């Protein structure tokens, strides 16, 4: 189980690596994609759209989280278990729901500033929860169902890795062309 300090470090490290990579791409590579794939800048927009509700949820009073989403009666899954479930859902055809689909026109610099702000805010807001509360309170996920706060943080850590790998493949193809 990752404790808060490790969660905060991995959230920061993974999102910074992704942002640095997106920021380093030429305009041509950043705004082109393989057929049927999102451009790197659209991938960044998707990450911003995905992290925003998580960051907002961590600002909600605990009694509201409990009243709206409930508390769990099971232990949090491990990082590897959660990633495995997510990968199996993707393999079965799961896709981003409409609210998480990126816009076709994006401002890369604005998105890079937004993700930096969101991760700093999320890490700060996580601090108001105890380790036990991270394993108690629930949040909904559009593909994975109700997740504990710790699980949603695991997802957020993995999700940006997943998209970083996709962007890396896309950028490699674009620069080779």
For each residue, the residues with C-beta under 8 A, 3 or more apart:
1: 76 78 150
2: 6 7 10 79 150 153 154
3: 6 7 131
4: 7 8 126 127 129 131 134
5: 8 9
6: 2 3 9 10
7: 2 3 4 10 11 126 150 153 154 157
8: 4 5 11 12 123 126
9: 5 6 12 13
10: 2 6 7 13 14 157
11: 7 8 14 15 119 122 123 153 156 157
12: 8 9 15 16 119 123
13: 9 10 16 17
14: 10 11 17 18 157 160 161 164
15: 11 12 18 19 47 51 115 116 119 160
16: 12 13 19 20 116 119
17: 13 14 20 21 164
18: 14 15 21 22 44 47 115 160 161 163 164 167
19: 15 16 22 23 44 112 115 116
20: 16 17 23 24
21: 17 18 24 25 164 167 168 171
22: 18 19 25 30 40 41 43 44 108 112 167
23: 19 20 108 112
24: 20 21
25: 21 22 29 30 40 171
26: 29 30
27: 30 31
28: 31 32 174
29: 25 26 32 40 171 174 175
30: 22 25 26 27 39 40 41 108
31: 27 28 39 40 41
32: 28 29 39 170 174
33: 37 38 39 40 42 170 174
34: 37 169 170 173
35:
36:
37: 33 34 166 170
38: 33 42 43 46 102 166
39: 30 31 32 33 42 43 170
40: 22 25 29 30 31 33 43 44 167 170 171
41: 22 30 31 44 45 106 108 111
42: 33 38 39 45 46 102 103 104 106
43: 22 38 39 40 46 47 102 163 166 167
44: 18 19 22 40 41 47 48 102 106 108 111 112 115
45: 41 42 48 49 102 103 106 111
46: 38 42 43 49 50 96 100 101 102 163
47: 15 18 43 44 50 51 115 159 160 163
48: 44 45 51 52 111 114 115 118
49: 45 46 52 99 100 102
50: 46 47 53 54 100 156 159
51: 15 47 48 54 55 115 118 119 122 156
52: 48 49 55 56 118
53: 50 56 57
54: 50 51 57 58 122 139 152 153 156
55: 51 52 58 59 118 121 122 125
56: 52 53 59 60
57: 53 54 60 65 139 152
58: 54 55 122 125 126 128 129 149
59: 55 56 121 125
60: 56 57 64 65 68
61: 64 65
62: 65 66 129 133 137
63: 66 67
64: 60 61 67 68
65: 57 60 61 62 68 69 137 138 139
66: 62 63 69 70 71 137
67: 63 64
68: 60 64 65
69: 65 66 137 138 139 140 146
70: 66 138 146
71: 66 136 137 138
72: 76 135 136 137 138 146 148
73:
74:
75: 135
76: 1 72 134 135 148 150 151
77: 81 82 85 151 154
78: 1 81 82
79: 2 82 83 154 157 158
80: 83 84
81: 77 78 84 85
82: 77 78 79 85 86 144 147 151 154 155 158
83: 79 80 86 87 154 158
84: 80 81 87 88
85: 77 81 82 88 89 144
86: 82 83 89 90 143 144 155 158 159
87: 83 84 90 91
88: 84 85 91 92
89: 85 86 92 94 143 144
90: 86 87 93 94
91: 87 88
92: 88 89
93: 90
94: 89 90 143
95:
96: 46 100 101 142
97: 100 101 142
98: 101
99: 49
100: 46 49 50 96 97 142
101: 46 96 97 98
102: 38 42 43 44 45 46 49 106
103: 42 45 106
104: 42
105:
106: 41 42 44 45 102 103 110 111
107: 110 111
108: 22 23 30 41 44 111 112
109: 112 113
110: 106 107 113 114
111: 41 44 45 48 106 107 108 114 115
112: 19 22 23 44 108 109 115 116
113: 109 110 116 117
114: 48 110 111 117 118
115: 15 18 19 44 47 48 51 111 112 118 119
116: 15 16 19 112 113 119 120
117: 113 114 120 121
118: 48 51 52 55 114 115 121 122
119: 11 12 15 16 51 115 116 122 123
120: 116 117 123 124
121: 55 59 117 118 124 125
122: 11 51 54 55 58 118 119 125 126 156
123: 8 11 12 119 120 126 127
124: 120 121 127
125: 55 58 59 121 122 128
126: 4 7 8 58 122 123 129 134 153
127: 4 123 124
128: 58 125
129: 4 58 62 126 133 134 137 149
130: 133 134
131: 3 4 134 135
132: 135 136
133: 62 129 130 136 137 149
134: 4 76 126 129 130 131 137 148 149 150 153
135: 72 75 76 131 132 148 149 150
136: 71 72 132 133 148 149
137: 62 65 66 69 71 72 129 133 134 148 149
138: 65 69 70 71 72 146 147 148 149
139: 54 57 65 69 146 147 148 149 152
140: 69 145 146 147
141: 144 145 146 147 152 155
142: 96 97 100
143: 86 89 94
144: 82 85 86 89 141 147 151 155
145: 140 141
146: 69 70 72 138 139 140 141
147: 82 138 139 140 141 144 151 152 155
148: 72 76 134 135 136 137 138 139 151 152
149: 58 129 133 134 135 136 137 138 139 152 153
150: 1 2 7 76 134 135 153 154
151: 76 77 82 144 147 148 154 155
152: 54 57 139 141 147 148 149 155 156
153: 2 7 11 54 126 134 149 150 156 157
154: 2 7 77 79 82 83 150 151 157 158
155: 82 86 141 144 147 151 152 158 159
156: 11 50 51 54 122 152 153 159 160
157: 7 10 11 14 79 153 154 160 161
158: 79 82 83 86 154 155 161 162
159: 47 50 86 155 156 162 163
160: 14 15 18 47 156 157 163 164
161: 14 18 157 158 164 165
162: 158 159 165 166
163: 18 43 46 47 159 160 166 167
164: 14 17 18 21 160 161 167 168
165: 161 162 168 169
166: 37 38 43 162 163 169 170
167: 18 21 22 40 43 163 164 170 171
168: 21 164 165 171 172
169: 34 165 166 172 173
170: 32 33 34 37 39 40 166 167 173 174
171: 21 25 29 40 167 168 174 175
172: 168 169 175 176
173: 34 169 170 176 177
174: 28 29 32 33 170 171 177
175: 29 171 172
176: 172 173
177: 173 174
